[in-house]
């Protein structure tokens, strides 16, 4: 496929394309590795929730995970940085998937992608909380109903899903990208301008101390999205000093935010992280997506990676609270050894994720997308 040309004045001028669409060609070729990276990020977060932290999970294991898995736990405390990897991938994928789409297309694709599995996860976790409230405290009806909107965090309602705070971050990223880029059509120039202005704004945001600008600009997470956006431009148009400069600045700001925010997390005195390891993990997150952008992962063309990518989102939604439920049942009630309990729980969550994908996401997502299309009205 011929590489599209690029201009900062008028945006990209698309080159002639063969019969295969670019998105399909990319999916079959270089980008299957992204699906694998997404699953890696989800498993990192999963191990953190099961073996790398204290709190509720200690009740399920009947002791602190650091005592159950003394070696694994020392590595699992870094699993929370899978979220940062998710955000870099998200910047890349959102830029790719929104290219050539209208604002309506973008809105419908995001709603139909996020909400069906999310609603099912809410019901499953709420049901589990009613069966075994010692693991998960049930929320009030009014709070559950607010959770259906995915806006519970800004509304101050109790979260049903512990991981849904990341969805609120994603929603704000989608809104910013839609309002400033997608609404006029995604081009090279607009994405570069968006990345540059957002970077400057998030740095200035740190000097104001204003809660509203902090919520809108998300200085602690924005560098990862911006880096992902620039890496997609490198993938589509080839790298140059400008784009690599955006990636480099995003990495520099991102590692600072990650180290400062997660080196010693307030309220989790049992967590001990080496700041050098934090920088290394953030660096590897950018490097992994950069390898995809540069085409170094073309060899990763196994078909199972597509399934891995499809399972990632539902797995991410259900693994935390339902996993704690399963661990408590398998380990404390049935007496399964810790290692076997951990492996079985991960497999059960993956199986549940497959069921959600197969029987909820695949049939409901396309129907919801079609239902959101506006009807053409003829006026007499």
Helices and strands as residue ranges (DSSP letters): H 22-28, H 32-51, H 56-61, H 65-68, H 70-76, G 79-81, H 82-98, H 103-131, H 141-147, H 152-155, G 162-164, H 165-180, G 182-184, H 188-208, H 211-217, H 222-237, H 241-262, H 275-293, H 304-327, I 328-333, H 338-356, I 357-361, H 362-371
